[in-house]
Amino acid sequence: MIVNLLTIAVVTGFQQEVRQKVSGFGAHISIMNANEASIYESEAIRKDQPVIARLRREKGIKSIFPVGYKPVLFQSKKQTIAYKTARGKDTSEIQQNIFGTVVKGVEDNYDWAFFKEHLIAGEIPVFGDSTSNKVVISKKLSDDLHFAIHDTVSAFFVRNQPVKRNFIIAGIYDTGLEEFDKKIVLGDLRYVQQLSDWGIHTIIELSDTLVDQGVIVLSANVTGGNGNYRYDWGAGYAQYASRGFCPTKDTTLRLIASDFWSNINAPSTETSLPDTAYLKISVRGDTQSSCDFEVNESGEIKRTYLNQSGTKFSIKGPRKEITFEFIPGKGSSTYYVGGFEIGLHDWTALDEVHRNVKKMVEFVPTPYNEVLSTSSIKENQRDIFVWLDFLDINVVIILSLMILIGIINMGSALLVLILIRSNFIGMMKSMGASNWKIRKIFLIQATFLIGRGIIIGNAIGLLLCFLQETFGIVRLNPEVYYLTQVPIELNLWHWLLLNLGTLLVCVISLIIPSIVITRISPIKAIKFD
């Protein structure tokens, strides 16, 4: 009973703990672009998918959250170490290291319950109306990077051009699942959307030099999309990224930028959503004079900046002054996500719910000409869940062996009881007792022995489970077992079935050894005494 109880408690606890942690990092079911095999590398899809509203009403689904993943390189801190030498104390700097990980972008309404449970320092960041650079990292990563709460981390991203960003560590978590701890960093979804070049982002820029005897050149700076851009300066889409002119009156220029495949006049719905940027122009002085503006020694136009961001400045000429105010586009990246993660109420319903989600999502073209696919946590982390399923086989083997040993021991005990009570059996038979009545007496006696063993086994087994659950006496290597200590999970129904099953199997198995009683002769049994 002790071995059986501990086996079920440990295996159930192990499966549940690993399952919860793996699901906590991702989701039970993921929806992504059908062109990709993993949501970690998925192409962007539109956030406003009509099917999501229908899925929220599906039975068994607890939550649906949009997410985005972006690979990143984190740079560690420089560490100065003091050490003793023959001449006294000296110091040396440890070279900075680079660690590759993944930023998981989430929204403010994301279910943080799992990470709050494993948060060991700091707090969960609140993502407001503006893009936040606060992140939550693991203890494993913070130790490797030599960072603490509120430190600033340098991060390098690969996009059309490599970029460097700084993140502020708001919280540190520790799940003990090192393979995932060192891989996942939680951050603002809007940051991931911008850094992934999803959608289009448009800015109008002023060239530093004049052309054609005083003509100003405006250029479109567009990022995101597929890299093949078209521009609408007010007369329809064209492939000209620049335009030259000499302002003669106050005006506002509008630039719409989008990407396209082969036909410049193709509907924008077939590609990324377009973005719109504006430029406000104010002219003072002789508005009809030429645009002969002051330049420096390098031939660049002299600018007088009127704000700290540099988006508003003025340039002067002999007879007029022009003020420019650039208003960048808001970008269409917020309309795209890497995919959706679905959480369920009940793990046991995973396969059924996944089948229903597949029917609603897969091979059904979206209004944006996208084809979506789904995958369950069992498919995304196949190796882990195959390993967990093998544990069920171990449980069956151990329980079978222990019950077999119990049957052999109780059979032997029953035969001993019968042997030392042969005289009693002979007397009972001589007084007219049937074989079955005598067998029942010994079976009842054996049942009391089994019951006493079950009670003692439960007492010791439950005590060991309590000690392990409370104090974590037996530790594990998280790099091998994904956990820092042996987990304990004892379900009431499992406990009842184990006790009743053990009692019934052992008692029923004793019916065969009790057949020996039928072969005992009353005369020989009394004489044996």
C-alpha positions in Angstrom: 0.0 0.0 0.0 2.8 2.4 0.8 4.5 1.8 -2.6 1.2 2.0 -4.5 0.1 5.1 -2.7 3.4 6.9 -3.4 3.5 5.7 -7.0 0.1 7.1 -7.8 0.6 10.4 -5.9 4.1 11.0 -7.4 3.1 10.1 -11.0 -0.2 12.0 -10.9 1.6 15.0 -9.3 4.4 14.9 -11.8 2.1 14.7 -14.8 -0.2 17.5 -13.5 2.7 19.8 -12.5 4.6 19.5 -15.8 1.3 19.8 -17.8 0.3 22.9 -15.9 3.7 24.6 -16.3 4.0 23.8 -20.0 0.4 25.0 -20.6 1.1 28.1 -18.5 3.9 29.2 -20.9 1.7 28.8 -24.0 -1.8 27.6 -24.3 -3.9 24.4 -24.7 -4.7 25.3 -28.3 -3.0 27.7 -30.7 -4.3 29.4 -33.9 -1.8 30.6 -36.4 -1.1 31.1 -40.1 -1.3 27.8 -41.9 2.1 28.4 -43.6 3.9 27.9 -40.4 4.4 24.8 -38.1 4.9 26.7 -34.9 3.4 29.9 -33.4 6.9 30.9 -32.4 7.8 31.5 -36.0 4.3 32.3 -37.4 3.6 34.9 -40.1 1.3 37.6 -39.0 -2.5 37.3 -39.3 -5.2 39.9 -38.8 -6.3 40.4 -35.2 -10.0 41.0 -36.0 -10.8 37.5 -37.0 -14.6 36.9 -37.1 -14.1 33.3 -36.0 -12.7 34.4 -32.6 -16.1 35.8 -31.5 -17.7 32.4 -32.3 -15.0 30.5 -30.5 -15.5 32.5 -27.3 -19.0 31.0 -27.1 -17.7 27.4 -27.7 -18.2 25.0 -24.8 -15.1 24.2 -22.8 -13.1 27.3 -23.9 -12.0 29.5 -21.0 -10.0 32.3 -22.6 -8.6 33.4 -26.0 -5.7 35.9 -26.1 -3.8 37.4 -29.1 -0.1 37.0 -28.8 3.1 37.6 -30.8 6.6 36.1 -30.5 9.8 37.8 -31.5 13.4 36.3 -31.1 15.8 38.6 -29.3 19.4 38.7 -28.1 19.9 40.0 -24.6 23.2 41.4 -23.6 24.5 40.7 -20.1 25.9 43.3 -17.7 29.6 43.9 -17.3 30.8 42.5 -14.0 33.8 43.7 -12.1 35.4 41.1 -9.8 37.9 41.9 -7.0 40.6 39.4 -6.2 43.8 39.2 -4.1 47.2 39.2 -5.7 50.7 39.2 -4.3 50.7 43.0 -4.5 47.4 43.4 -2.9 43.9 43.7 -4.4 43.1 43.9 -8.1 40.0 43.9 -10.2 39.0 42.5 -13.6 35.9 42.8 -15.8 34.0 39.8 -17.0 33.2 40.1 -20.7 29.6 40.7 -21.7 27.7 37.7 -22.9 24.8 37.4 -25.4 21.8 35.2 -24.6 19.2 34.3 -27.2 15.6 34.1 -26.1 12.0 34.9 -27.2 9.8 37.9 -26.2 6.2 36.9 -25.9 4.0 39.9 -26.5 0.7 40.0 -24.7 -2.0 42.5 -24.0 -2.9 44.0 -20.6 -6.0 41.7 -20.2 -3.8 38.6 -20.5 -4.3 36.0 -17.9 -1.3 36.5 -15.6 -2.4 33.9 -13.0 0.4 31.4 -13.9 3.2 33.9 -13.7 1.8 35.6 -10.6 1.9 32.2 -8.9 5.6 31.8 -9.7 6.6 35.5 -9.4 9.6 35.8 -6.9 10.5 39.4 -7.3 9.0 42.7 -8.6 5.5 42.9 -10.1 3.5 42.2 -13.2 3.7 45.3 -15.5 0.6 47.2 -16.5 0.5 48.0 -20.2 -1.3 51.3 -20.6 -2.2 53.3 -23.8 1.3 53.7 -24.9 3.9 51.0 -25.8 5.7 49.8 -22.7 9.3 48.5 -22.5 8.7 46.7 -19.2 9.3 42.9 -19.3 9.1 39.9 -16.9 12.0 37.5 -17.2 12.9 34.3 -15.4 15.3 33.8 -12.5 17.5 31.6 -14.7 17.8 34.4 -17.3 18.4 37.2 -14.7 21.2 35.1 -13.1 22.9 34.5 -16.4 22.6 38.2 -17.3 23.5 39.4 -13.8 20.4 41.6 -13.7 18.0 42.5 -11.0 14.6 44.3 -10.7 14.4 47.7 -12.4 17.6 47.2 -14.3 17.8 48.1 -18.0 18.6 45.3 -20.4 20.0 45.9 -23.9 18.2 43.8 -26.5 19.0 43.3 -30.2 16.3 42.4 -32.7 16.6 41.3 -36.3 14.2 43.0 -38.7 14.8 44.6 -42.1 17.7 46.2 -40.3 19.0 45.1 -36.9 17.8 47.4 -34.1 18.7 47.8 -30.5 16.1 48.5 -27.8 16.3 48.8 -24.0 13.9 46.9 -21.7 13.3 47.5 -18.0 12.9 44.4 -15.8 9.6 44.7 -13.9 9.4 41.2 -12.5 11.3 37.9 -12.2 9.6 34.5 -12.1 10.8 31.0 -11.4 8.8 28.0 -12.4 11.6 25.4 -12.2 11.0 24.4 -15.8 14.4 25.6 -16.9 14.0 24.7 -20.6 11.1 27.2 -20.8 12.3 29.7 -18.1 15.4 30.5 -20.2 13.4 30.9 -23.4 10.3 33.0 -22.6 10.3 36.7 -21.7 6.9 38.5 -21.2 6.4 41.9 -22.8 4.0 44.3 -24.4 2.4 42.9 -27.6 2.6 46.4 -29.3 6.4 46.2 -29.0 6.5 42.9 -30.7 4.1 44.1 -33.4 6.4 47.1 -34.2 9.6 45.1 -34.1 8.2 42.3 -36.3 7.5 44.7 -39.2 3.9 43.7 -39.3 1.7 46.0 -41.2 3.0 49.3 -42.6 4.6 52.3 -40.9 5.0 55.6 -42.8 7.0 58.7 -42.1 7.6 61.7 -44.4 11.2 63.1 -44.4 12.8 66.2 -45.8 16.0 65.7 -47.8 19.1 67.5 -46.5 19.9 69.1 -49.8 18.2 71.2 -52.5 17.9 70.1 -56.1 17.3 71.9 -59.4 18.0 75.4 -58.1 16.0 75.5 -55.0 13.5 72.6 -55.0 12.8 70.8 -51.7 12.7 67.0 -51.8 10.3 65.1 -49.6 10.8 61.3 -49.3 8.7 58.5 -47.9 10.3 56.3 -45.2 8.2 53.1 -45.1 8.9 50.0 -43.1 7.1 46.7 -42.6 5.0 44.8 -45.1 6.6 42.8 -47.9 9.1 45.5 -48.8 7.5 46.3 -52.2 5.9 49.7 -51.6 3.6 52.0 -53.5 2.9 55.7 -52.6 -0.1 57.9 -52.9 0.9 61.6 -52.6 -2.6 62.7 -53.5 -3.1 61.5 -57.1 -3.4 57.8 -56.6 -0.8 55.0 -56.1 2.5 55.3 -57.8 6.0 53.9 -57.3 7.6 57.2 -56.6 8.9 57.4 -53.0 10.0 61.1 -53.4 8.6 64.3 -54.7 10.0 67.8 -55.1 8.2 71.1 -54.8 8.6 74.7 -53.6 5.8 75.7 -51.1 4.0 78.9 -51.8 1.2 78.7 -49.3 0.2 77.0 -46.1 -0.9 73.5 -46.8 -1.0 69.9 -45.4 0.4 67.1 -47.4 -0.9 63.5 -47.0 1.0 60.4 -47.9 -0.6 56.9 -48.0 1.8 54.0 -48.3 1.1 50.4 -48.8 2.7 47.3 -50.2 1.7 45.2 -53.2 2.7 42.1 -55.1 2.8 42.5 -58.9 -0.1 44.9 -59.6 0.4 48.3 -58.2 -3.4 48.9 -58.5 -4.3 45.8 -56.6 -6.7 46.2 -53.7 -4.9 46.9 -50.5 -6.9 44.2 -48.7 -4.8 41.6 -50.4 -1.6 42.9 -48.7 -0.8 44.8 -45.5 -3.2 47.6 -44.3 -1.9 51.0 -45.5 -0.6 53.7 -43.3 -1.0 57.4 -43.6 1.5 60.2 -42.6 1.0 64.0 -42.8 3.2 67.1 -43.2 2.0 70.5 -42.1 3.6 73.4 -44.0 3.5 77.1 -42.9 5.0 79.8 -45.2 5.9 83.3 -44.1 7.3 86.2 -46.0 7.3 86.4 -49.8 5.4 83.3 -50.5 6.1 83.5 -54.3 9.8 83.8 -54.0 12.1 80.8 -54.9 13.1 78.2 -52.4 16.7 79.3 -52.0 17.4 78.4 -48.4 20.4 78.7 -46.2 22.8 75.8 -46.2 25.9 75.0 -44.2 29.4 74.3 -45.3 28.5 70.7 -46.3 25.7 72.0 -48.5 22.9 70.8 -46.1 19.9 72.9 -45.4 20.1 74.7 -42.1 17.3 73.7 -39.7 16.0 75.4 -36.6 14.3 72.8 -34.4 11.2 73.8 -32.6 10.7 70.7 -30.4 12.8 68.0 -28.7 11.7 65.2 -31.0 12.9 67.0 -34.1 9.5 66.6 -35.9 9.0 70.3 -36.1 11.6 72.7 -37.5 11.9 75.7 -39.8 14.2 76.6 -42.7 15.0 80.2 -43.8 15.7 81.8 -47.2 16.4 85.4 -48.2 12.8 86.3 -48.5 10.7 83.6 -46.8 10.7 81.1 -44.0 9.0 77.7 -44.0 8.0 75.7 -40.9 7.5 71.9 -41.3 5.7 69.7 -38.8 5.9 66.0 -39.5 3.1 63.8 -38.2 4.2 60.1 -38.6 1.6 57.5 -39.4 0.3 55.5 -36.4 1.2 52.3 -38.3 -1.0 49.4 -39.0 1.1 46.9 -37.0 -1.6 46.8 -34.2 -4.0 45.2 -36.6 -1.8 42.1 -36.8 -0.8 39.4 -34.3 1.3 36.2 -34.4 -1.7 34.1 -33.5 -4.2 33.3 -30.7 -3.8 31.1 -27.7 -6.8 29.3 -26.3 -7.1 28.2 -22.6 -9.6 25.5 -21.5 -11.5 24.9 -18.4 -10.7 21.1 -18.3 -7.6 19.4 -19.5 -9.4 16.2 -20.1 -11.6 17.9 -22.8 -8.5 19.0 -24.8 -8.9 16.5 -27.7 -12.7 17.1 -28.1 -12.4 20.9 -28.0 -9.5 20.8 -30.4 -11.5 18.8 -32.9 -14.3 21.4 -32.7 -11.9 24.3 -33.1 -10.3 22.6 -36.1 -13.7 22.3 -37.8 -14.4 26.0 -37.3 -10.9 27.3 -38.2 -9.0 25.1 -40.6 -9.5 25.2 -44.4 -11.9 28.1 -44.0 -10.5 31.2 -45.8 -10.8 34.3 -43.7 -12.2 37.6 -45.1 -8.5 38.7 -45.5 -7.6 35.7 -47.7 -5.7 34.0 -44.9 -5.7 30.3 -44.2 -5.4 29.4 -40.5 -4.4 26.3 -38.8 -4.6 25.0 -35.2 -2.3 22.9 -33.0 -2.7 21.6 -29.4 -0.1 21.7 -26.7 0.3 17.9 -27.1 1.4 18.5 -30.7 3.6 21.6 -29.9 5.4 19.8 -27.1 5.1 16.2 -28.4 8.3 14.9 -26.7 7.2 16.0 -23.2 3.7 14.6 -23.4 4.9 11.3 -24.9 7.2 11.0 -22.0 4.4 11.8 -19.5 2.2 9.1 -21.2 4.9 6.6 -20.6 4.6 7.2 -16.9 1.1 5.6 -17.0 2.7 2.4 -18.2 5.1 2.6 -15.2 2.2 3.0 -12.8 0.4 -0.1 -14.2 3.6 -2.1 -14.0 4.3 -1.1 -10.4 0.7 -1.5 -9.2 0.5 -4.9 -10.8 3.8 -6.1 -9.2 2.8 -4.8 -5.8 -0.7 -6.4 -6.0 0.9 -9.7 -7.2 3.3 -9.6 -4.2 0.3 -8.9 -1.9 -1.6 -11.8 -3.4 1.3 -14.2 -2.9 1.9 -13.0 0.7 -1.7 -13.2 1.6 -2.0 -16.6 0.0 0.9 -17.9 2.0 -0.6 -16.4 5.1 -3.9 -18.1 4.5 -2.3 -21.4 3.9 -0.4 -21.1 7.2 -3.7 -20.2 8.9 -5.3 -23.3 7.4 -2.3 -25.5 8.4 -2.3 -24.5 12.1 -6.1 -24.7 12.3 -6.4 -28.2 10.7 -7.9 -29.5 14.0 -10.5 -26.8 14.0 -11.4 -27.6 10.4 -11.8 -31.3 11.2 -14.0 -30.6 14.2 -16.2 -28.2 12.1 -16.6 -30.7 9.4 -17.5 -33.5 11.8 -20.2 -31.3 13.3 -21.7 -30.9 9.8 -20.3 -27.5 8.6 -20.0 -27.2 4.8 -16.7 -26.5 3.1 -18.0 -23.1 2.0 -18.9 -22.0 5.5 -15.5 -23.0 6.8 -13.8 -21.2 3.9 -15.7 -18.0 4.6 -14.4 -18.1 8.2 -10.8 -18.1 6.9 -11.5 -15.5 4.2 -13.0 -13.2 6.8 -10.0 -13.7 9.0 -7.7 -13.0 6.0 -9.8 -9.9 5.1 -9.1 -8.5 8.6 -5.4 -9.0 8.1 -5.6 -7.3 4.7 -7.6 -4.4 6.2 -5.1 -3.9 8.9 -2.3 -3.8 6.4 -4.2 -1.3 4.2 -4.7 1.0 7.2 -1.1 0.9 8.3 0.1 1.3 4.7 -2.2 4.3 4.3 -1.0 5.9 7.5 2.6 5.6 6.5 2.0 6.5 2.8 -0.1 9.6 3.6 2.5 10.7 6.1 5.3 10.5 3.5 3.2 12.3 1.0 2.5 15.1 3.5 6.2 15.5 4.4 7.2 15.6 0.7 4.4 18.1 -0.2 5.2 20.3 2.8 9.0 20.2 3.0 10.1 19.0 -0.4 12.5 16.5 1.0 13.3 14.7 -2.2 14.8 17.1 -4.7 15.2 16.8 -8.5 17.5 18.2 -11.2 15.3 20.6 -13.2 17.4 20.2 -16.3 16.4 16.5 -16.4 13.0 16.4 -14.8 11.7 19.9 -15.4 10.9 20.2 -11.7 13.0 21.1 -8.6 11.3 18.6 -6.3 9.2 15.5 -6.4 5.6 16.7 -6.8 2.7 15.1 -4.9 -0.9 15.0 -6.1 -3.4 12.6 -4.4 -6.9 12.6 -5.9 -9.6 11.4 -3.5 -11.1 9.1 -6.1 -7.7 7.6 -6.9 -7.2 7.0 -3.2 -10.6 5.3 -2.8 -10.2 3.2 -5.9 -6.7 2.1 -4.8 -7.9 1.0 -1.4 -11.1 -0.7 -2.6 -9.3 -2.3 -5.6 -6.5 -3.7 -3.4 -9.0 -5.1 -0.9 -11.2 -6.7 -3.5 -8.4 -8.2 -5.6 -6.6 -9.7 -2.6 -9.8 -11.1 -1.1 -11.0 -12.6 -4.4 -7.6 -14.1 -5.1 -7.7 -15.9 -1.7 -10.7 -18.0 -2.8 -8.4 -20.3 -4.8 -6.0 -21.1 -1.9 -9.0 -21.6 0.4 -9.9 -24.7 -1.8 -7.3 -26.6 0.3 -9.9 -26.7 3.1 -12.2 -28.9 1.0 -9.4 -31.5 0.7 -8.9 -31.8 4.5 -10.4 -35.1 5.9 -12.1 -34.6 9.4 -10.6 -37.9 10.7 -7.1 -37.1 9.6 -7.4 -33.5 10.8 -8.5 -34.6 14.3 -5.9 -37.3 14.4 -3.3 -34.7 13.3 -3.9 -32.8 16.5 
